[in-house]
Amino acid sequence: MKKIYLYSLLLIILSASVSCKKYLDEKPNNAIATEDAIVDAGTARAAIIGAYDRIQSYYAANYPTLGTITADNVIFNGTLSEYLQLDQDAIPTDNVITVATYQGIYRAINSANSVIAYVPAVNDPLLTSAEKTKILGEAYFIRALSYFDLARGWGGVQLQLKPTTDLNGLKGIKRSTLDQTYDQVLADLTQAEQLLPEDATTRNRAQKSTARALRARLHLYRKQWADAEAYATQVIANTKYALVKPYKSFFASPFLTTESVFELTFSANDKNGYWSSWYPSSSGGSFTLKPSDGIVAKLNNPLIGGSRNALIAGTSPSVYGVLYNTVATSTDPSYVIRIAELYLIRAEARAQQGKLTGANSAASDLNIIRDRAGLAPTTATTQADLLQAIEDENSVEFAFEAHRWFDLVRTGRAGVVLGITNPNRYLFPIPLSDIQSDPDVTQNPGY
């Protein structure tokens, strides 16, 4: 009897084991594996739109906030501690905004990885070779932008180049160096430029010129001055781009102007609520982000701000920013790259190479931006003075866009301008949750 009992118990255990295995191996009926989701023209198109949606998500509010409130043009004016931590440069590893941004960027990368991995295998007569090539080029650009945004915010990061289909896909990937991360951005931009088309109208999807513009910015960050100048020149020479006058035109009539090299489009069904952070309660906003007294003074100074005082409204102490101003519909785009930036990239690159004044010089590029704002030509003539003038112009031209913090960090000026003497604070912390869940992720120094 004892033997029969043991034998029966063994059969029960084996049967339960097989049943559990079968149960665990079954695919969930409310999800589709990525490799099964991109199979024809329709799903390929949906996948690349999904990848754009991922970068749209982190550019809708979080990334621009990281590039502004951390510097001197924008201050905290609300009640939420996560913004105060950013404003005071006292960012914990569980700060809601840095965590959401970091993880949101990796979601964009994973979406791009899926397109890169599975679209080449799609065999559908409705998906032409030209369209397939374009979709792949867009995915490479999205991945490049995402890794660039990670690198300038968090330093060298884990380079995940394949879609994550299960948790095991994340194991064993160590953090790369900053140079290695930027190398990956360059590789992706090179591939994107080869694959992407160019047309005369598109501004909210990647084109060859979009890849070249981001490449100009990348070379600027890497202090590769000749390459930054060359790629900025290619974009400036493209006749589809031009500065608009007056200055406020690009955001008062905000959609797809000649100013935009790349912007992210929203709609009434896919809203951008970032305006709420800038507008006072009388206009329905939370007024969490507020122009600093310093930038208000510069914008109102006719010799510095010129027509760029259109960026602010209200009276002291309730001055607020109006870059995002379609309050009724919440359809403002996110401006990722404007042609004005390319002129100032080229100006800085030329100044660093000693091309200071005269035709095709740092001063001539700087004066193009100043002229659009209704300002007289610069009086700077030395390299040091021109570099300072370019820094000052960037600060005012992109007062409420995601530039000021990253510009001061990349030029080594954050300590002098912002008084942040601990260089460890120039990078954001890796989220604590990522450190705890992945032994291959190491924290940035000082956190």
N, C-alpha and C positions, 0 to 999 in steps of 0.2 A: 504493500500500500504506500509505503514511504517513497519507493522508486517511482510509482505511477504519479504520485503527487508532484515530485520534483520534475518529472518529465512534462507534466501538464503545465507547471509553472514556467518552464523554459519555453514551451510553445507560445504561451501568452506573452512573455517578454519579447520573443522574436517577432511575433505578430504585431505587437505594439510598436516595435522599432521600425518595421517595414512601413506600417501605416503612417507613423510620424514623418518618415523620410518622404513618403509619397506626398503627404500633406504640405511639408515645407518646400518641396520642389515645385509645387504647382504655382503657376503665374497668377497674380491677383487679377480679379475680373474688373477692377476699376482703374487699371494702369496699363500702359503699353511700353514695352521695352524700347529704348531709343533706336536700336538697330531695326526694329519692326515698325517704327513710326515714320521713318523717312524712306518711302518706297516708290513714290511717283512724283509727277510734276506738282500736284497740289500740296503734298506734304513737304516737299522740298521748299516750296515758296513759303509755306507756313512756318517752317523751321527758321528761315533767315529772318522773317518778320519777328519771330519770337526772340531771336538774338538781339535785334534792334531794341525790342521791348525791354530786354535786360539792361542795356546801357541807358535807355531812357529812364528806367527805374532809379538808378543811382545818380543820374544827372538831374533828376527832377527837383531835388532839394539837398540831399546829403553831401554830394561831392562839392557843389558850389559853396555850401556852408563851411566845409573844411578849408576851402581856399580863401575864405574871407574873414570869418569871425576870429580866426587864429592870428590875424595880422592887425594892422592899425586903422583900416578904413571902416570896419564894422564892429559894433559892440553889442553885448548882450543887453536885452531890454525886456526880458520876460520873466517867467517863473520856473522854467524847467531846468533842472540841475545839469543835464547833459550839455546844454549850451553854455552855461556858466563855466563848466569845467574846460571847455574849449577856449573860451574867452580869456580865462585866467592861466592858460597853459598848465593846467593841473589835471591831466587826462588820465583816468584810471583805465585798467585793462578791460573793464566791462562797460566803458562809455557807450551808450546806446547808438550814437551816431557813427562813431568809428567802427563799431562792430557791424552795424547794418551795411555800411559802405564797403568794408573789406569783404564781407560774405556776399554782398550783392555783386561785386565785381567778379568774384569767382563763379557766380552763377552765370554771368555773361560769358565768361571764358568757357564754361562747360557747354553752353549753348553753341558757341562758335565751334568748339571741338567736335560736337556731334555733326554739324554741317560738314566740316572738313573731312570727317571720317566716313560718312555714309552717303553724301550726295554723289560722289564720283561713281558709285555702284548703281545709281538709279538708271534704269533703262525704260524710258517712256517717250514715245514719239512727240508728246506734247511738251517735253522739256528739251528744247534745242541745245545744241552744243554751246552756242553763244550764251544762252541764259544760264546754263549750268556753270560755265566759266565765270560769269558775272557773280553768281551766288557764292561761289567759292572765294572769289576775290573779296567780296564783302565780309565773309566770315574771317578771312585772314586780317582784314583791316580792324574788325571788331575785336579780335583777340589782341592785336597790336595795341590798340587804344587802351584796352583793359589792363594789359600788363604794364603799359607806360604809366597809367594812373596809379596802379599799385606801387610801382617802383619809386615814383617821386613822393609818394605818401609814406610808404613803409620800408623802403630800401629793397634789397634783394629778397625775392620771395620764392616759394615753391613753383616750379614750372610744370604745370600739368598740361600736357599736350595731347592727351587722349580723353575721350568722354568717360566720365565716371559712371559705370554701370552698376557697381556694387562697392561696398566699403573697402574691399581688398585693393581696389584700384588706386586708393590714396596712400597705400603703405609704401614705405621705402623712398619717398621723395623728400630729399633734404632741401633746405633753403639754398638758392643760388646766390651768388654775389650780385651787387648792383650792376656791375659791368656785364655779367652773364645775362641778367634779366634784360638789360638794354640791348644786348646782342640778339636776344630772341625777338624783341620788338622790331629791330632792324630787319631780321630775317623775314618776319611776317609782312612788314611793309614792302619789302622788295618783291615778295611773292604777290602781294595785293596789287602793287603797281603794274605788274606784268599781266595780271588777269582782268583787272577792271577796265571798263570802257570809259569814255568821256563824252558827255553831251552838253548842250548849251543851256540846259535848264535845271537839271537835278541838283539839289542842295541838301536834301535830307536823307540821301543814301550815298554810300561811298562811291567815289570816282577816282580816276588816276590822280587828279589834282588834289583830292582829299588825302590820299596816301602821301603825296609829295609834301603837303602842308604839315602833316604830322611828322614826317621825316625831318623837315626843317626845324621843327620844335625839338625833336629828339637830338639832332646834332647840336643845337644851341645848348641843351642841358649837358651834353657831353663835351662841350667846349671845342667842338670840331668846327671852327669858324668858317673855313672855306666851303665846307659842305652845307652848312646852315645858310650861307649866302646863296649858294647855287640853287638849292631847292626852293628857297623863298622866292628867288627870281623867277623860277619856272611857274610858280603859282601866280605871282603878280603879273606876269606876261600873258596869262590867260584872260582873254577879253570878257569872259563871262563874269568876272569879279571886278567890282569898283566900289570905292567909298561912296556912301550916300550923304547928301546934304539936305537939310541941316542934320547935325549929329543925331538928334532924337528920332529921325526918320526910321532908322533900322529897328527901333523897338516900339515907336508909336504906331507904325504900320508894320507889324512885327514879322510877317510871314515871308520867308524865302526871298529876301531882297538881294540885290547884287553884293551886299556886304557879306553875306554868309558863304563861307567855304563849306562848313558842315554844321547843321543844326538838327535838333531832334524835335519832331513835330508832335503836337498834342491836338486833341479834338474835344468836342463836347461830350463824346462817349469815352474819352481817354484823357482825363483832365490833368493839368499841371497846377497843383494848388500852392506852388511856392510863393505866389504873391502874398498869401495870408501871413507869412512870416515877416513880411516887410510893411504891411499896411496897418494903420492904427485901428482900434476897435470901432471907431466912428465909420470906418469903411468896411467893417466886417472882418478885419484881420486880427492876428494875435500880437503883432508888433514885437515879435521876439528878436528880430535883427534890426539894428538901427545904425544909420550912418554916424560915424564918430564926429566930434566937433572939428577935428583936424581936417577930415576930408570935406566936410561941409564948407569950411573956410576956403579950402582950395578950389572947390567947385564954384563957389560964389565970387572968387577973385577973377575979374575979367582978364587978367594977365596970365592966369594959370589954367582955369577951367574953361574960359571962353563959353561957347555954346553948350558945353557939357554940364552946365548947371541945370539942364533939363532932366538930369538923373534924380533930382530931389524935388520934393514938394513939401508944403506945410510951413509952419513958422516955429521958431525955437520956443520951447524945447521939444516940440513935436514934429521935427523934420523927419521925413521918411523917404525911402528909396522907391522909385517908380520904374525901374528897369522891367519888372514883371508887372504889367499893368492892365491886363484884360480881366478885371475883377469879376465882371458879370459872367464870363464864359469859361474862365480858367484854361485858356487855350494858348497861352504864351509858349513859344518854343524855348528850348534850352540851347543857348549859343555855345557851341563847343569850340569852333574855330572861325574867327572873322578875318577878313582880308587886312584889317588894320593891324592885327597881330603880325602878319607876314612882313609888313613894312617895318615894324619895330624889331622883329627878329633880324631882318637884314641890316637895319641900322646898327644894332649891337654887334653883329658879326663883322660888319665893316669897320666899326670903331676898334674892335679887338685886333683887326689886321692892319690898323694904321691908316685906313682910308677915311680920313676925317672930314674934309671939307671939299667943296667944289661939286662938279657933276659926279653922279654915281658914287656918292659918299654917305657916310653915316648921317651927316648934317642934312643932306638933301632928302633922305628917307624920313628923318625925324620931322622935317619941315612940311612934308606932305600931310602927316597926321596933324600937325599944329595948324596948318592952313584950313583943314576941314573943320577944326574947332573954332576958327575965326581968330587965330593967334598970329602974332608977328613971327618971323623966322627966329630960330634960336641964335643966341649970341655966343654959345659955347664953341670953342675952337680946339681946345686941347683934348687929348684922349680921356683924361680923368673927368673933365667937365662934361664931355659929350656922353660918357657912360652914365654919369649922374643924371644928366638931362633925360636920357632914354629911360632910366629907372623911374624918374619922376613922371614922365609922360605915360608909361605903362600903368602907374598907380592911379592916375586920373582917368585915362581912357577906359580901363577895365575895372573901375572902382568896385563894382559889385558882382564881378565875374570871378571864376576860379583861377586867379592868377597871382595876386599879391603875395600870399604866404609862400607859394612855391617859388616865385621869383626871388624873394629875399633869402630863402634857404639855398637855392642853387648858386647864387652869387656870393654866398658867405656873408651876407649883410644882415641876417636876422638878429644877430647879437647886438650890432650897433644900433639898428633902427628900432627893434622891439625890446631890447634889454634882456633878451634870453641868453644867459651866459653859459648854460649847460647844453652842449651840442647834442647830447642824447635826446633832448626834447625836440630836435628838428625832425624826428621821425615819429609817426603815430605808433601806439602799441599794437602788437598782434593781439587779437581777442583772446581773453583768458579761456573761453570755451574751446577754442582751437588748440591752444597749448595743452589743455587737459585731455582732449580727445585724440591727439595725434602726437606720438613721441618724437616724430621727425620734425616737428615745428619748434623752433627756438625763438625766444622772446628777444625783442630789440633791447639793447643795453639801457639800463636806467629804469626799467619798469619791473 
